[in-house]
Amino acid sequence: MHTSSPTFYIRDIPVHGNLILAPMDGYSDQPFRSLARKLGSALSYTEFINTLDVIHKQPRFLAERIAYTTDERPIVYQLLDNDPQRLLAAAQRLLPHQPDIFDINLGCSARSVSGRGAGAGLLKTPEKIATIFNLLSKNLPIPVTGKIRLGWDENTRNYQLVARIIEENGGQLIAVHGRTRAQQYSGQADWDAIAEIKQIVSIPVIANGDVQTVADIDRILAHTHCDGVMIGRAATTNPWIFSRLDRHQVSNAQVRQTLTEHLHANLQFYGPQRGMILFRKYASRYIQPHLPELLDPQLRLKLLTCTDPQTFLDLIAQIIP
Ligand SMILES: Cc1cc2nc3c(=O)[nH]c(=O)nc-3n(C[C@H](O)[C@H](O)[C@H](O)COP(=O)(O)O)c2cc1C
């Protein structure tokens, strides 16, 4: 929820509120981020931006990834790479787009990323983390932050070391997903470890992992004493969580209204065809809580293959009356 006085600062940038939509490749695009911000998310992280796309210019793909609206400020561009100089070069090329903050992804567990030493792969090379944060924070005019996991696997949970390195080398905030790379998304996020990090650094710490309800928000804050909470998967079925509402507290009319606004924003951002196709994954998440009542598999199929926005909204009205 938005607050009038800042909840915390990222260096000199005030953040009003303690709930934040997590960066999610394929989900936290401009239309969804704007929606989350309207509902109360306090900060916007882009989906990860691969520095190779910046340097070798993938015009449309990159333009979509870095687009944001001014009401999303503060906007965080999240960078993915393990090469310090390439990260700096990419950040410098992105500066004219005026992001407020650069974040380094030290959490992506996908084999193609972490296997080559980027994302969570960086956790295996703490000396490189030091070089990256030192280089970027000294050479960029805006704050640099990091989003980490707890370590590579159970035997190398080096989160305390990594957090200290980030802070000592100029990092201005740490977001922590309470799992190791080996865990991917299995098991439970370890909130004790997040609490340990909060105790040993003085920069803001954002807690992340397995927050699904408003009660979870209060529990993770009480448990970790963190400055904020980052919510990922649960926000795709319940973006109203940023207004501190559980899904059952949201009326059908409110669901339909948000869904309609989101669809229109998607059509405008991606164009009518891609906008409709890309909206299907959100729609299937939004209607998930209504699925037990959705006995007709034909209707679901119709919805998820529909190409006309008005027909789509009519079908939604049938599913969520
Ligand atoms: C589909 C998907 C895409 C993700 N993409 C990113 C990403 O681009 N950058 C990142 O730092 N984390 C990414 N994550 C991790 C989330 O930011 C978050 O740390 C994780 O989902 C745990 O939070 P949750 O339990 O609230 O979902 C992604 C997660 C999911 C499920």
The ligand as a Gaussian input file, in Angstrom:
#p B3LYP/6-31G(d) Opt

LIG

0 1
 C        7.709000     -17.118000     -14.086000
 C        8.767000     -16.529000     -13.208000
 C        9.711000     -15.670000     -13.757000
 C       10.730000     -15.102000     -12.943000
 N       11.604000     -14.216000     -13.501000
 C       12.494000     -13.562000     -12.697000
 C       13.327000     -12.514000     -13.214000
 O       13.267000     -12.128000     -14.396000
 N       14.198000     -11.929000     -12.354000
 C       14.289000     -12.295000     -11.034000
 O       15.094000     -11.733000     -10.284000
 N       13.507000     -13.270000     -10.527000
 C       12.614000     -13.882000     -11.309000
 N       11.759000     -14.810000     -10.765000
 C       11.796000     -15.075000      -9.314000
 C       10.789000     -14.171000      -8.552000
 O       11.177000     -12.813000      -8.641000
 C       10.724000     -14.565000      -7.062000
 O       11.998000     -14.416000      -6.497000
 C       10.237000     -16.000000      -6.848000
 O        9.132000     -16.300000      -7.668000
 C        9.865000     -16.253000      -5.387000
 O        8.823000     -15.396000      -4.977000
 P        7.281000     -15.908000      -4.860000
 O        7.283000     -17.088000      -3.920000
 O        6.546000     -14.734000      -4.295000
 O        6.850000     -16.304000      -6.230000
 C       10.777000     -15.411000     -11.568000
 C        9.824000     -16.276000     -11.025000
 C        8.821000     -16.835000     -11.812000
 C        7.799000     -17.745000     -11.173000

